[in-house]
Amino acid sequence: QVQLVESGGGLVQPGGSLRLSCVASGILFRIYTMGWYRQAPGKQRELVTTITSGGDTNTADSVKGRFTISRDSAKNTVYLQMNSLKPDDTAVYFCYASVGATRTYWGQGTQVTVSS
């Protein structure tokens, strides 16, 4: 059974930082592209950033220079370091795992709220 379990969300003031974690089980982690998407109220889910098995990243322009994705294959974990957070970053953040054209998995999401 595949599970992606996110943690690290919460309430933070503008300009603050958070680090999200996603622990994967039931998959051969090292071959999967891992990533983070987010969905704000009333909006479609959007890409935040992804990292391939080889370490190549793809990051949305809206978070470039502020968010960093990394992965630790020894721990089957992908991280999202979020700095200089803005109110517009408020959303539910979803962990994502994908390999090939047919195997895609999602976590349950973790809420990030940026507010003073």
C-alpha positions in Angstrom: 0.0 0.0 0.0 1.4 3.4 -1.1 1.4 6.1 1.5 2.7 9.7 1.3 2.4 11.4 4.7 3.1 15.1 4.9 3.9 17.1 8.0 5.3 20.5 9.0 2.4 22.8 8.0 1.0 25.4 10.3 0.5 29.1 10.9 3.4 31.5 10.2 3.7 35.2 9.9 4.6 36.9 6.6 8.4 36.7 6.1 8.7 33.6 8.1 9.8 30.1 7.2 8.4 26.5 7.4 9.8 23.2 6.3 7.4 20.5 5.0 8.3 16.8 5.0 6.8 14.0 3.2 7.6 10.4 4.1 6.8 7.8 1.4 6.2 4.1 1.9 5.2 1.3 -0.5 7.2 2.7 -3.4 10.7 2.4 -4.7 11.4 5.9 -3.6 14.7 6.4 -5.4 13.2 6.0 -8.9 10.3 8.3 -8.4 10.0 12.0 -9.2 8.8 13.7 -6.0 7.2 17.0 -5.6 4.9 19.5 -4.0 1.7 21.0 -5.3 -0.7 23.4 -3.6 -4.3 24.4 -3.7 -5.6 27.6 -2.3 -9.4 28.1 -1.6 -11.4 28.6 -4.8 -8.3 27.9 -7.0 -7.0 24.9 -8.9 -4.2 22.8 -7.6 -0.9 24.1 -9.0 2.7 23.0 -9.2 5.1 24.3 -6.6 8.2 22.3 -7.3 9.4 18.8 -8.3 12.6 16.9 -8.1 13.6 13.9 -10.3 15.4 10.8 -9.2 18.5 12.4 -10.6 18.1 15.6 -8.6 16.8 17.9 -11.4 14.2 20.4 -10.2 11.4 22.2 -11.7 10.0 25.2 -9.7 7.2 27.6 -10.2 8.2 31.2 -10.9 6.1 32.4 -8.0 8.3 30.6 -5.5 11.7 30.6 -7.1 14.4 31.9 -4.8 12.2 31.3 -1.8 11.3 27.6 -1.8 13.8 24.7 -2.1 13.0 21.1 -2.6 15.3 18.3 -1.5 15.1 14.5 -1.1 16.7 11.9 1.2 16.5 8.4 -0.3 17.9 6.9 2.9 14.8 8.2 4.7 12.3 8.0 1.8 11.6 11.6 2.5 11.1 14.7 0.4 11.4 18.2 1.9 10.1 21.6 1.0 12.0 24.5 2.7 9.8 27.6 2.4 11.4 31.0 3.2 10.1 34.6 3.0 6.5 33.3 3.1 3.8 35.6 1.8 0.0 35.5 2.4 -0.4 34.3 -1.2 1.4 31.2 -0.2 -1.5 30.2 2.0 -2.8 26.8 0.7 -3.0 23.1 1.3 0.3 21.6 0.2 0.2 18.1 -1.3 3.1 15.7 -1.7 3.3 14.0 -5.1 5.1 10.9 -6.3 5.3 9.8 -10.0 7.1 7.4 -12.2 6.3 6.7 -15.8 3.0 7.7 -17.3 0.6 5.7 -15.1 1.9 5.7 -11.5 1.1 8.9 -9.6 0.3 9.1 -5.9 -0.8 12.0 -3.7 -0.6 12.7 0.0 -3.5 13.9 2.1 -2.2 17.5 2.3 -1.0 19.8 5.0 -2.3 23.3 5.6 0.0 26.3 5.4 -1.4 29.6 6.5 0.6 32.8 6.2 -1.0 35.6 8.2 -0.2 38.2 10.8 
